[in-house]
Amino acid sequence: ACADNPSEMLAAICSFEAPETVQALVAHGPILARSLPRETAGVVIALCDGTYSPTALADAAAGRPATKEDGDNAPACEKYPISLFANSFIENPKLLRLILSHCRRNECVLTPMLRRTLLELTVDEWNAAKRTGDNDLEKLRYDEAITLLSENHVEDMGDYEALVIVEAAGFTDGEILLYERLNMVPMLLEEYARNGGERARRQMLAMCEHDPELFSEVLSHFVSIAAEKSNKGANQEDGSINSETEIGGVFRDIHEALVMAREHGNLPPVRILRILAGEGFGQFSSDNHPSHLQTQCSVPLSVALDYVGAILDDSSRKINRLKSNVEEYNKSCNDMEHEIEALLSSGTSKSNSTEFKSCLPNVDIDEMYSTLQDMAEGKQNQSLAADTGGFGRQGSEEFWREMENSYDPFETICFYISKGYLENI
């Protein structure tokens, strides 16, 4: 076939068996895809899904119906990977997306790079249809993109690579799906808050059920959503929790979040009131405002009235309980003090009574002992005999003998005093 006539070249290639046709398309595919894109794409699709047959192509070209063997369910040839022919359609992205989508539906082999290419081309067409207002094509490409992100082969594509693709195209629902899979909670909350719809708010409340630490951030986003909807022209007269307006629905979600926060009890009431006043969800400062709304905002008191009332009732009960405990403790301390004073006064009276129990005469033992020693030396022998009424020398010797042999001299002295021998000493 001549390279100057792509039709003849393609016709000649289609007369080959599958292996020769593959080799020819790999070598001359870019030229044929540039001149005859649809015809070349048809041959490539037939090779990829195993339906290629030179006879079937000849019959189709001549307008003859397919024979029974050609219409059989068995593949007419081996299934070849699309990666062999993908480079031929780089200049025609729409046709490349069509080929890749056909291969995916027919479970042909797709490399991770080709799956990412299919996703990128699909979201690009979705974005273009959205800009031109083609609602049917927009919905069709939207469903295809969500299917690509949800199917089992998404792990082969790579979650983070897919996230880069959908973020570049502004495919928000795809971002949310990947944020959920990757557990990127802050980014997921930002996307829900940016959406601001009822479904997004319910998702945020469901996230709080699984992770109570998110209550502060979710409440802050709810307050910001309420302020944003109010600034867009909502009727302030209907801006109450019981109204059927859109902002009324936001207030009801805030009320539900407050009930849940009170049940979990992980946030201090003061911090919650600061969030409702529009000071942000930061624990120590008011700098953490949601990125999608930079102005300070707040909600009406009626939205938080039930929460504030319940908190005040709980605080009042706690104060009364603490007051009762303090009074009981004070009474116990007073009783203990009276008991201690009674014990102290009882001990004092007993010590005073013991001071007067001794009736013994005051006897200077040292002086008495010194006098008796003088008597032993014979200095006062005659005086002692006269004063003791016949005690005499013999009695004195007996006295001193007993004093020397006695274990208790004091007892011996007391014995002689009791007999009256030493009265005048």
NUDOVO-328823 format. One line per 3 residues: their letters; for each residue x, y negated, z of C-alpha. Coordinates in steps of 0.1 Angstrom, whole numbers, always signed. Example, Ala and Ser with C-alpha at 12.3 -4.5 7.8 and 13.67 -1.06 7.14 Angstrom:
as = +123 +45 +78 ~ +137 +11 +71
***
This chain:
aca = +0 +0 +0 ~ +11 -35 -7 ~ +17 -59 +22
dnp = +1 -87 +1 ~ -32 -68 +1 ~ -43 -61 +37
sem = -75 -43 +25 ~ -56 -18 +4 ~ -31 -13 +33
laa = -59 -6 +58 ~ -76 +17 +34 ~ -44 +37 +29
ics = -38 +38 +66 ~ -73 +51 +72 ~ -67 +80 +49
fea = -40 +94 +72 ~ -44 +117 +100 ~ -46 +103 +135
pet = -8 +105 +144 ~ +3 +89 +111 ~ -24 +62 +115
vqa = -12 +54 +150 ~ +23 +49 +137 ~ +12 +27 +109
lva = -10 +5 +131 ~ +18 +1 +157 ~ +41 -11 +128
hgp = +16 -32 +108 ~ -11 -39 +133 ~ -4 -76 +138
ila = -7 -83 +101 ~ -39 -63 +97 ~ -55 -78 +129
rsl = -47 -113 +116 ~ -63 -106 +81 ~ -89 -81 +89
pre = -96 -83 +127 ~ -129 -65 +129 ~ -120 -37 +106
tag = -87 -32 +124 ~ -105 -33 +158 ~ -129 -6 +146
vvi = -100 +18 +137 ~ -83 +11 +170 ~ -115 +17 +190
alc = -120 +50 +171 ~ -84 +61 +180 ~ -88 +51 +216
dgt = -121 +70 +223 ~ -111 +100 +202 ~ -137 +96 +174
ysp = -112 +88 +146 ~ -114 +110 +115 ~ -103 +101 +79
tal = -134 +119 +65 ~ -157 +100 +88 ~ -142 +67 +78
ada = -144 +76 +41 ~ -181 +86 +45 ~ -188 +54 +64
aag = -171 +34 +37 ~ -191 +51 +9 ~ -224 +48 +28
rpa = -228 +86 +33 ~ -243 +100 +65 ~ -220 +118 +89
tke = -219 +155 +87 ~ -228 +178 +116 ~ -191 +184 +123
dgd = -185 +147 +124 ~ -215 +141 +147 ~ -204 +168 +171
nap = -198 +158 +207 ~ -162 +172 +206 ~ -135 +146 +201
ace = -123 +143 +165 ~ -88 +135 +176 ~ -66 +129 +206
kyp = -74 +98 +227 ~ -46 +72 +223 ~ -39 +45 +249
isl = -50 +10 +240 ~ -16 -3 +252 ~ -2 +9 +218
fan = -24 -16 +199 ~ -30 -45 +224 ~ -2 -67 +211
sfi = -18 -68 +177 ~ -48 -88 +191 ~ -31 -113 +212
enp = -41 -141 +188 ~ -77 -130 +190 ~ -87 -129 +227
kll = -124 -124 +222 ~ -118 -93 +201 ~ -92 -81 +225
rli = -117 -84 +254 ~ -143 -65 +233 ~ -118 -36 +227
lsh = -107 -35 +263 ~ -143 -36 +276 ~ -152 -7 +253
crr = -122 +13 +265 ~ -132 +7 +301 ~ -168 +18 +296
nec = -156 +50 +278 ~ -130 +57 +306 ~ -101 +53 +284
vlt = -66 +48 +299 ~ -60 +12 +309 ~ -28 +0 +325
pml = -31 -24 +355 ~ -18 -52 +333 ~ -46 -46 +307
rrt = -72 -45 +335 ~ -60 -79 +347 ~ -61 -91 +311
lle = -97 -79 +307 ~ -107 -97 +340 ~ -90 -129 +329
ltv = -106 -129 +295 ~ -140 -121 +310 ~ -139 -149 +335
dew = -127 -173 +308 ~ -157 -165 +286 ~ -179 -168 +317
naa = -164 -203 +324 ~ -168 -213 +288 ~ -205 -202 +287
krt = -211 -221 +319 ~ -197 -253 +304 ~ -217 -249 +272
gdn = -249 -240 +290 ~ -252 -205 +274 ~ -271 -189 +304
dle = -275 -155 +288 ~ -238 -151 +280 ~ -229 -166 +314
klr = -249 -140 +333 ~ -236 -112 +311 ~ -200 -121 +317
yde = -207 -128 +354 ~ -220 -92 +358 ~ -190 -78 +339
ait = -165 -97 +361 ~ -182 -86 +393 ~ -182 -50 +381
lls = -145 -52 +373 ~ -138 -65 +408 ~ -160 -39 +425
enh = -151 -6 +407 ~ -127 +20 +420 ~ -99 +10 +397
ved = -96 -25 +412 ~ -67 -13 +434 ~ -47 -5 +403
mgd = -54 -41 +391 ~ -40 -55 +424 ~ -62 -76 +448
yea = -39 -105 +451 ~ -33 -107 +413 ~ -70 -106 +407
lvi = -75 -133 +434 ~ -51 -156 +415 ~ -71 -150 +383
vea = -105 -157 +397 ~ -93 -188 +416 ~ -78 -202 +384
agf = -111 -198 +367 ~ -132 -211 +396 ~ -151 -178 +399
tdg = -163 -184 +435 ~ -183 -151 +439 ~ -152 -132 +428
eil = -131 -151 +453 ~ -155 -143 +481 ~ -156 -106 +472
lye = -118 -105 +473 ~ -116 -125 +505 ~ -138 -99 +521
rln = -117 -71 +509 ~ -85 -87 +520 ~ -100 -98 +553
mvp = -90 -135 +547 ~ -114 -148 +573 ~ -105 -186 +572
mll = -107 -188 +534 ~ -139 -167 +534 ~ -155 -192 +559
eey = -144 -221 +538 ~ -161 -206 +507 ~ -193 -199 +526
arn = -193 -234 +541 ~ -187 -249 +506 ~ -216 -230 +493
gge = -238 -240 +522 ~ -268 -219 +512 ~ -290 -198 +534
rar = -273 -165 +524 ~ -239 -179 +530 ~ -249 -191 +565
rqm = -263 -157 +573 ~ -231 -142 +563 ~ -212 -165 +586
lam = -235 -155 +615 ~ -229 -119 +607 ~ -191 -125 +609
ceh = -196 -140 +643 ~ -213 -108 +655 ~ -182 -88 +646
dpe = -157 -114 +658 ~ -170 -138 +686 ~ -138 -158 +683
lfs = -152 -174 +651 ~ -181 -191 +669 ~ -163 -224 +672
evl = -153 -226 +635 ~ -187 -214 +623 ~ -205 -240 +645
shf = -183 -267 +632 ~ -191 -257 +596 ~ -228 -256 +603
vsi = -226 -292 +617 ~ -207 -303 +587 ~ -232 -286 +563
aae = -261 -304 +582 ~ -244 -337 +579 ~ -236 -331 +542
ksn = -272 -322 +533 ~ -284 -352 +554 ~ -261 -375 +534
kga = -274 -362 +501 ~ -308 -378 +508 ~ -327 -354 +530
nqe = -358 -370 +547 ~ -347 -379 +582 ~ -382 -377 +595
dgs = -383 -340 +587 ~ -348 -334 +600 ~ -359 -313 +630
ins = -354 -277 +639 ~ -391 -269 +632 ~ -392 -285 +597
ete = -394 -265 +566 ~ -368 -286 +548 ~ -334 -273 +539
igg = -317 -292 +567 ~ -343 -277 +591 ~ -330 -243 +581
vfr = -295 -254 +589 ~ -306 -266 +623 ~ -323 -232 +630
dih = -291 -214 +621 ~ -272 -237 +645 ~ -298 -229 +672
eal = -293 -192 +666 ~ -255 -196 +667 ~ -258 -213 +701
vma = -279 -185 +714 ~ -254 -160 +703 ~ -225 -180 +717
reh = -242 -182 +751 ~ -248 -144 +751 ~ -212 -137 +743
gnl = -199 -164 +767 ~ -165 -167 +751 ~ -167 -205 +745
ppv = -169 -231 +773 ~ -200 -252 +771 ~ -180 -284 +770
ril = -162 -273 +739 ~ -195 -263 +722 ~ -209 -298 +729
ril = -178 -314 +715 ~ -183 -294 +683 ~ -219 -304 +681
age = -209 -340 +686 ~ -187 -337 +655 ~ -152 -336 +671
gfg = -141 -305 +652 ~ -135 -270 +664 ~ -100 -275 +678
qfs = -95 -265 +714 ~ -75 -295 +725 ~ -79 -322 +698
sdn = -105 -334 +673 ~ -83 -331 +642 ~ -96 -297 +630
hps = -125 -309 +608 ~ -136 -287 +579 ~ -118 -295 +548
hlq = -149 -298 +527 ~ -162 -327 +548 ~ -139 -353 +561
tqc = -163 -377 +578 ~ -173 -372 +614 ~ -208 -358 +619
svp = -231 -346 +646 ~ -265 -330 +651 ~ -296 -342 +670
lsv = -300 -334 +707 ~ -332 -314 +700 ~ -312 -288 +682
ald = -290 -281 +713 ~ -317 -288 +739 ~ -325 -252 +747
yvg = -288 -244 +750 ~ -280 -273 +772 ~ -310 -266 +795
ail = -300 -229 +799 ~ -264 -239 +807 ~ -276 -265 +833
dds = -299 -239 +849 ~ -270 -214 +851 ~ -248 -240 +866
srk = -274 -249 +892 ~ -278 -213 +902 ~ -240 -209 +905
inr = -238 -241 +926 ~ -265 -229 +949 ~ -249 -195 +953
lks = -215 -210 +960 ~ -231 -234 +985 ~ -247 -205 +1003
nve = -214 -186 +1004 ~ -196 -217 +1018 ~ -222 -221 +1046
eyn = -220 -185 +1055 ~ -182 -187 +1057 ~ -184 -218 +1078
ksc = -208 -201 +1102 ~ -184 -171 +1105 ~ -155 -194 +1112
ndm = -174 -212 +1140 ~ -184 -179 +1156 ~ -147 -168 +1155
ehe = -136 -201 +1171 ~ -161 -197 +1200 ~ -150 -162 +1205
iea = -113 -172 +1207 ~ -121 -200 +1232 ~ -140 -175 +1254
lls = -111 -152 +1254 ~ -86 -180 +1262 ~ -107 -192 +1292
sgt = -111 -157 +1306 ~ -73 -152 +1306 ~ -67 -185 +1324
sks = -91 -176 +1353 ~ -74 -142 +1358 ~ -39 -158 +1361
nst = -51 -183 +1387 ~ -67 -156 +1409 ~ -35 -136 +1410
efk = -15 -165 +1425 ~ -32 -161 +1459 ~ -31 -123 +1463
scl = +3 -120 +1481 ~ +0 -122 +1520 ~ +35 -112 +1529
pnv = +55 -136 +1552 ~ +82 -157 +1538 ~ +115 -139 +1548
did = +149 -151 +1537 ~ +166 -117 +1532 ~ +200 -132 +1523
emy = +201 -152 +1555 ~ +190 -122 +1575 ~ +217 -100 +1560
stl = +244 -125 +1566 ~ +234 -128 +1603 ~ +235 -90 +1607
qdm = +270 -89 +1592 ~ +281 -114 +1618 ~ +267 -92 +1645
aeg = +287 -63 +1632 ~ +319 -82 +1638 ~ +310 -85 +1675
kqn = +307 -123 +1675 ~ +272 -122 +1690 ~ +270 -88 +1707
qsl = +259 -100 +1742 ~ +234 -126 +1728 ~ +218 -99 +1706
aad = +215 -75 +1736 ~ +197 -102 +1757 ~ +174 -113 +1729
tgg = +163 -78 +1718 ~ +152 -67 +1753 ~ +175 -37 +1758
fgr = +184 -31 +1722 ~ +220 -29 +1734 ~ +252 -17 +1718
qgs = +240 +18 +1712 ~ +210 +5 +1693 ~ +232 -18 +1672
eef = +255 +10 +1662 ~ +225 +31 +1653 ~ +211 +2 +1632
wre = +243 -2 +1613 ~ +247 +35 +1607 ~ +213 +37 +1592
men = +220 +6 +1571 ~ +251 +22 +1557 ~ +234 +56 +1549
syd = +202 +41 +1537 ~ +193 +40 +1499 ~ +172 +9 +1506
pfe = +186 -15 +1532 ~ +156 -37 +1528 ~ +133 -9 +1540
tic = +156 -3 +1571 ~ +154 -39 +1580 ~ +117 -40 +1576
fyi = +114 -9 +1599 ~ +134 -26 +1627 ~ +114 -58 +1623
skg = +82 -39 +1626 ~ +95 -23 +1659 ~ +102 -58 +1673
yle = +140 -53 +1676 ~ +149 -83 +1655 ~ +122 -108 +1663
ni = +146 -135 +1676 ~ +172 -132 +1649
***
